[in-house]
Amino acid sequence: RPLDLQDYAGKTTVPDHLEIEWSAVSASAGYHHTCGLGKQRGSGTQVAVCFGDNAYKQSDVPPGMIWLAVSAGQFHSCGLTQTTNVTEAVCWGDNAYGQATPPSGGTGAA
């Protein structure tokens, strides 16, 4: 089949216009969405961007954070953020089974 028929919800189509100018560092494909980690041009700040299906808000990256890692799940996404020497796991999207609620008091790989 043609590639465009396999691109459900824009999961594999990187948006032409993102709110920031960035260079990609890594990507993670979820069920019907994709997340990427990059460095913002000029400042070098690590940023996360998600696109594709957003039925459970799994593509709505929380703003104002410095991202160390990001990972796309089925209907949720998680990432590691850093603020003043503290690394924290942050998740968003579907939380029907607690998958978007990371344990408190610890960090780990996203």
Stockholm file with secondary structure:
# STOCKHOLM 1.0

chainA/1-110         RPLDLQDYAGKTTVPDHLEIEWSAVSASAGYHHTCGLGKQRGSGTQVAVCFGDNAYKQSDVPPGMIWLAVSAGQFHSCGLTQTTNVTEAVCWGDNAYGQATPPSGGTGAA
#=GR chainA/1-110 SS CCGGGGCGGGTTCCCSCCSSCEEEEEEEECSSEEEEEEEETTTCCEEEEEEECCTTSTTCCCSSCCEEEEEECSSEEEEEEEETTEEEEEEEECCTTSTTSCCTTCCCCC
#=GC SS_cons         CCGGGGCGGGTTCCCSCCSSCEEEEEEEECSSEEEEEEEETTTCCEEEEEEECCTTSTTCCCSSCCEEEEEECSSEEEEEEEETTEEEEEEEECCTTSTTSCCTTCCCCC
//
